Amino acid sequence: MSDKHNAGDVPTTGHVWDDDLGDYINQPPKWWMLGLTASAIWVVVYWIFYPSIPLSNGGSFFPGVGGWTAIKEMEADKSVVDEVRGKYEAKLKDMTPAAILADGDLTEYVTRSGKVLFGDNCAACHGQNGVGTKDKQGLFAPILNDDDWLFGGKIDDIHTTIVGGRQGMMMAHKDMLSPEEVDTLANAVAAGTPTATPLFTDKGCVACHGADGKGMQAMGSANLTDSVWRFDSSVEGIKYTINNGVNAGTPETRVAVMPAFQGAKLSDAEIKKLAVYVYKFGGGQADAQVAPAAQ
Amino acid sequence: MNQEVKKEEVPQQEAGEVTTIYREFETWTVNMGDKTIHAKRMSGFFRTFKDRAQLALWLPFFLFPYVRWNGKQAILFDIDHRQFHFFNLTVLPQDIWMLSLILLVAAMTLFAVTSVASRVWCGYFCFQTAWTDWFTWIEEKIEGNPTARRKLETAPWDADKIKKKGLKHMAWAALALLTGISFSIWFVDAFDYWNSLIHLQLPLVGWVTLFAFFAGTYILAGLLREQTCIWLCPYARIQAVMSDAQTIMPTYDYTRGEPRGKIRRGAEVVAPQGDCIDCFQCVQVCPTGVDIRNGQQLGCITCGLCIDACDSIMDKIGKPQGLIRYASLDELDGKPAKKMYQHPRTLVYIGIITLALGGIVWGLTHLGSMTLKIMHERQPLYVSMSDGSIQNKYDFKLLNKTDKDFQVKVTAEGGIKDQIIIGAEHEPVIHHGRGTSFTIFVKAPGKFANKDVTPIQFRVESVNDPMVFAEYTSQFYAPKK
């Protein structure tokens, strides 16, 4: 590959430095010249094939004869991903959320791929992985990992919640109850025993929270006896909730609103996937209670 | 300084002296591949040894892929399915760390052997020298002995030359093709491969591999030959630093051979003369074209063929054999040979080999049937449930290394009192040959969860066979109290 010449055979440029340093006028090796020429040809071909020459009329450019664009390349890459997902998506399109949940492979697919969907649509309020978000009133949006559900934790309940959204409601009681009554009730609720005071029945709390104080799923009223709290769980916080209500139409009231996601926001399939994804956070309730295996 | 003096003084140089390094430099001839080396083939001990060693190592390369075992190929590096089959053993990518130990053993064996007996690998076993040897053997069968070959090279392109050259290159191409095929069938089923090849239905990667190894063999063994050893091969250079004064290698005994000179029958002996009669047989048989009488050098692959040549000449002139022989520099200088334990470098190499072999044996006997990895959910670390209990979430990843699917049950030791495991009640199926994952929840009463982190050891075992199991220690997180 080398084009060898003996030192004496090649003339120099004639310029001599430091008494004896000359500069041979050797040709570069053939392989090197071939490489250089090939690179030059490559550049020209590339230049014609791909978008290259900027034109003067307002940001326009020569698009190249190959028709390459970054968007097309992205679409091509995306189609590879869609192909992998396609078989699962086609299958779950016509299935009920409960049927998806019963299918191990599909559940696996949903729990692995649902993160983006949840992150884009739900995490803003419910937090990444459904850990809930807080504001100064306590929880801004409920934790989705636990087993306490205001509107039901079965797969179809979760699905209904995402489809239609939910709105909490509780009247403001500051004009109906005396501060002492509020204080008594708040203390009873904070202790986890709301029914301990007769005020619970007398003042109508039972209407929504039930005779046992465990709430009613149909209304979304909170269970006042468990250890999961929708709002501030201190006595002061509970007093605030009793006084100002939830979504009671005043500026002070507590706010608990989840928008509906069906229609413009999410497709049916996406809602089904999200229902399964949320269910699998760990709090989902089985339709028929399966006795958990003891250790 | 005249030529004679140089030749005498070169072997006696003291290492590290700048002047002697440059003096040696003047006598170097650098083989740039300008002329094809046509080495003479002479029979002898090392010729036979080289022939047999080459065949012993490389015949299995051609034949092993056809060995069947339980209806499957006995040794198959199944890249498509990411499995390595070795008779009854199946190694999955997770155990590939053993490959690094195998490579370590190979490298250290090369080092150890080289430090004791110089480039044994190069001379007798290396695919480059083996294939080159076979290619030149074909050349000799078709074109004749070295003299005839040199003549043919300068001859005009007549029918005879075209016939001989064409035949030779076809034979070379056939061997190169067989090499490419034999390489490929270590990675795909041999009989399937031949079937696809004959029907010209190999996948693109198959054609590229075949062509690469066909062209590689043809160019490296047919055209480049010793140039590969001198200019391309990194091991040639690396091995040079592993030999020292105690390393034995084919060496010209200059104390006995010099001053060299032709024997003149019946002539008066006017000057003292060594045993070397300057017959150049050692140079003519050398496959890399070096003159061993110049001493240890990069071009020498220590194949011992010059020893065979010299011994046959010594027999003819009635001198004892061994003017060129396996000897160390110390031996030539009359220093006593060192004991094995005085050669610490070799002992270190052997030590590393032993450790690595131990690792491989341990790995092969502890392959296991199942591996388990558990990742604790990072967010949230724990969930407070409505009944006051604490729930943790774990992502189980299992790899079933057996060849059957089976169901598993999940148990745990440690953790929190009265904890329950949720999520494996249905005894999930673990598919063979690929990963399976599922989610497990552990729920424990909050009153017992007193520490923020408690170790918990999970055990996953096959429902049918309790010996097929895997364990993994994770943590149970609870609120700080």
Boltz contact constraints between the chains, C-beta under 6 A:
constraints:
  - contact:
      token1: [A, 128]
      token2: [B, 379]
      max_distance: 6.0
  - contact:
      token1: [A, 129]
      token2: [B, 379]
      max_distance: 6.0
  - contact:
      token1: [A, 131]
      token2: [B, 379]
      max_distance: 6.0
  - contact:
      token1: [A, 131]
      token2: [B, 380]
      max_distance: 6.0
  - contact:
      token1: [A, 145]
      token2: [B, 380]
      max_distance: 6.0
  - contact:
      token1: [A, 145]
      token2: [B, 383]
      max_distance: 6.0
  - contact:
      token1: [A, 146]
      token2: [B, 383]
      max_distance: 6.0
  - contact:
      token1: [A, 146]
      token2: [B, 385]
      max_distance: 6.0
  - contact:
      token1: [A, 147]
      token2: [B, 385]
      max_distance: 6.0
  - contact:
      token1: [A, 147]
      token2: [B, 386]
      max_distance: 6.0
  - contact:
      token1: [A, 148]
      token2: [B, 386]
      max_distance: 6.0
  - contact:
      token1: [A, 226]
      token2: [B, 386]
      max_distance: 6.0
  - contact:
      token1: [A, 227]
      token2: [B, 388]
      max_distance: 6.0
  - contact:
      token1: [A, 228]
      token2: [B, 386]
      max_distance: 6.0
  - contact:
      token1: [A, 282]
      token2: [B, 391]
      max_distance: 6.0
  - contact:
      token1: [A, 282]
      token2: [B, 393]
      max_distance: 6.0
  - contact:
      token1: [A, 282]
      token2: [B, 441]
      max_distance: 6.0
  - contact:
      token1: [A, 292]
      token2: [B, 420]
      max_distance: 6.0
  - contact:
      token1: [A, 292]
      token2: [B, 422]
      max_distance: 6.0
  - contact:
      token1: [A, 293]
      token2: [B, 425]
      max_distance: 6.0
  - contact:
      token1: [A, 294]
      token2: [B, 420]
      max_distance: 6.0
